[in-house]
Amino acid sequence: MKALVTGIANEHSIAYGCAKAFRELGADLAITYATEKTKAWVEPIAQELDAHMLLPLDVADANQLNAVFAEIGQRWGRLDIVLHSIAWAPKDDLQGGLLHCSSEGFAQAMDISCHSFVHMAALAAPLMDKGGTLLTMSYHGASKVVPNYSVMGPVKAALEACARYLAHELGPQGIRLASSVAAADWTGVNQKALVENRGPRSRRESELAMEHCQPAAALPSCESVPGIHRIRESPRRCERPAPSVR
Ligand SMILES: NC(=O)c1ccc[n+]([C@@H]2O[C@H](COP(=O)([O-])OP(=O)(O)OC[C@H]3O[C@@H](n4cnc5c(N)ncnc54)[C@H](O)[C@@H]3O)[C@@H](O)[C@H]2O)c1
């Protein structure tokens, strides 16, 4: 099994947990890092997981994306799994709420957090001629209003729609798509981030909103990713996948 894992920034990244799970299943890994700064954190992880490849990938740069898949094509000649675990939006556009999000910020958030997945699918498909799995990470804010999630709500909704349409287009080739919703943590790190970023809302107001919006209150991890469970429970399905839409 050959797996490309994008979106590891450090050992707290969801992508790190996923990469570990793939490795436990015996997958060979290609791992990417977004910047030279993050490389310092990702390199030891790549060593720990015996990754075959550690490659630079800023998805805003189409040449880098093409180069990653060209390298995989040359070294492995095929791919079974691609994990897209990437999200980004300009800070000012996130903090101003959706109403005040700039056109440029909206486009950047959509390009990096959503279209990059479509681009990856297009590059991965020729390497998955015997089928494969494309995974991406969504969030509850795609379907419900989560305070301060702002522009990322519409972006994640678009990402989920992309996964459905890609499943339709790539299903006949035996490529499965999964957009997984990792549960956000309301008791730890993410709570802090949300509370700090809450603007004029009171903490209790945010808590009440989150109580009604959140599907769970556990650290997002590999265990909270449904697509991973399916792969874990039935590794052989990776070899002969059936198309699915989540
Ligand atoms: N943490 C949560 O509570 C949570 C919940 C649900 C979904 N998610 C989603 O899971 C995914 C991973 O998030 P995480 O919590 O592991 O955070 P993280 O910060 O560890 O991962 C985000 C990754 O995106 C990468 N990235 C940003 N811009 C990039 C670019 N231009 N090119 C390439 N890579 C770029 C970063 O380097 C980082 O590795 C994201 O899509 C996020 O929206 C997170």
The ligand as a Tripos MOL2 file, in Angstrom:
@<TRIPOS>MOLECULE
LIG
   44    48     1     0     0
SMALL
NO_CHARGES

@<TRIPOS>ATOM
      1 N1         -8.2910   20.5750   14.6690 N.am      1 LIG1
      2 C1         -9.6040   20.4550   14.5680 C.2       1 LIG1
      3 O1        -10.3540   20.6420   15.5100 O.2       1 LIG1
      4 C2        -10.2130   20.0690   13.2450 C.ar      1 LIG1
      5 C3        -11.5410   19.6520   13.2260 C.ar      1 LIG1
      6 C4        -12.1090   19.2680   12.0020 C.ar      1 LIG1
      7 C5        -11.3630   19.3430   10.8470 C.ar      1 LIG1
      8 N2        -10.0750   19.7890   10.9020 N.ar      1 LIG1
      9 C6         -9.3680   19.8650    9.6190 C.3       1 LIG1
     10 O2         -8.2990   18.9390    9.6430 O.3       1 LIG1
     11 C7         -7.2750   19.3870    8.7690 C.3       1 LIG1
     12 C8         -5.9530   19.3910    9.5060 C.3       1 LIG1
     13 O3         -6.0230   20.2870   10.5980 O.3       1 LIG1
     14 P1         -5.1600   20.0800   11.9550 P.3       1 LIG1
     15 O4         -6.0750   20.3060   13.0740 O.co2     1 LIG1
     16 O5         -4.3830   18.8310   11.8750 O.co2     1 LIG1
     17 O6         -4.1960   21.3590   11.9270 O.3       1 LIG1
     18 P2         -2.6910   21.4990   11.3650 P.3       1 LIG1
     19 O7         -2.3730   22.9560   11.4920 O.co2     1 LIG1
     20 O8         -1.7920   20.5410   12.0290 O.co2     1 LIG1
     21 O9         -2.8530   21.1060    9.8310 O.3       1 LIG1
     22 C9         -3.1020   22.0450    8.8270 C.3       1 LIG1
     23 C10        -2.0450   21.8130    7.7760 C.3       1 LIG1
     24 O10        -2.2860   22.6190    6.6280 O.3       1 LIG1
     25 C11        -1.0170   22.9280    6.1130 C.3       1 LIG1
     26 N3         -1.0980   24.0250    5.1340 N.ar      1 LIG1
     27 C12        -1.6100   25.2700    5.2990 C.ar      1 LIG1
     28 N4         -1.4450   25.9820    4.1780 N.ar      1 LIG1
     29 C13        -0.8250   25.1520    3.2790 C.ar      1 LIG1
     30 C14        -0.3850   25.3070    1.9430 C.ar      1 LIG1
     31 N5         -0.5120   26.4750    1.2550 N.pl3     1 LIG1
     32 N6          0.2110   24.2480    1.3190 N.ar      1 LIG1
     33 C15         0.3550   23.0640    1.9660 C.ar      1 LIG1
     34 N7         -0.0330   22.8680    3.2420 N.ar      1 LIG1
     35 C16        -0.6130   23.9120    3.9000 C.ar      1 LIG1
     36 C17        -0.2070   23.2890    7.3470 C.3       1 LIG1
     37 O11         1.1800   23.2600    7.0810 O.3       1 LIG1
     38 C18        -0.6390   22.1770    8.2860 C.3       1 LIG1
     39 O12         0.2070   21.0700    8.1410 O.3       1 LIG1
     40 C19        -7.7150   20.7630    8.2610 C.3       1 LIG1
     41 O13        -8.3560   20.6060    7.0240 O.3       1 LIG1
     42 C20        -8.7140   21.1880    9.3020 C.3       1 LIG1
     43 O14        -9.6590   22.1240    8.8140 O.3       1 LIG1
     44 C21        -9.4860   20.1360   12.0580 C.ar      1 LIG1
@<TRIPOS>BOND
     1     1     2 1
     2     2     3 2
     3     2     4 1
     4     4     5 ar
     5     4    44 ar
     6     5     6 ar
     7     6     7 ar
     8     7     8 ar
     9     8     9 1
    10     8    44 ar
    11     9    10 1
    12     9    42 1
    13    10    11 1
    14    11    12 1
    15    11    40 1
    16    12    13 1
    17    13    14 1
    18    14    15 2
    19    14    16 1
    20    14    17 1
    21    17    18 1
    22    18    19 2
    23    18    20 1
    24    18    21 1
    25    21    22 1
    26    22    23 1
    27    23    24 1
    28    23    38 1
    29    24    25 1
    30    25    26 1
    31    25    36 1
    32    26    27 ar
    33    26    35 ar
    34    27    28 ar
    35    28    29 ar
    36    29    30 ar
    37    29    35 ar
    38    30    31 1
    39    30    32 ar
    40    32    33 ar
    41    33    34 ar
    42    34    35 ar
    43    36    37 1
    44    36    38 1
    45    38    39 1
    46    40    41 1
    47    40    42 1
    48    42    43 1
@<TRIPOS>SUBSTRUCTURE
     1 LIG1         1 GROUP 0 **** ****
